[in-house]
Amino acid sequence: MLKAVFSITAITLAFAASSHAVETPKIDNREAMQEQRIDQGIRSGALTPKEEAKLDAGQAKVARMEEKAKADGSVTKHERMRIKHEQNVQDKRIHNMKHNEAHTH
């Protein structure tokens, strides 16, 4: 009987831990804003398809970093700093590519 109670408790705790997702609203909001800037650059012709592909790869890198940080159930201050740094790099890339001489029109 004690083993059954212990097993049920362990399963419940494991389920609760796996269903409790780590929230990163600042990171998520910034990712969304960067995606909007890239989309706007495509629509306006300020970004070429090649530039879009490079920026999309950078966005995917940030997303992978975020998922890796969340994998253990918490995002540490150090992980947040690394993600923020990579998002800063992406911001600069987006700006530079949108304002260079390459245009689609």
Secondary structure as GFF3:
##gff-version 3
##sequence-region A 1 105
A	DSSP	alpha_helix	2	19	.	.	.	ID=ss1
A	DSSP	alpha_helix	25	44	.	.	.	ID=ss2
A	DSSP	alpha_helix	49	70	.	.	.	ID=ss3
A	DSSP	alpha_helix	77	98	.	.	.	ID=ss4
###
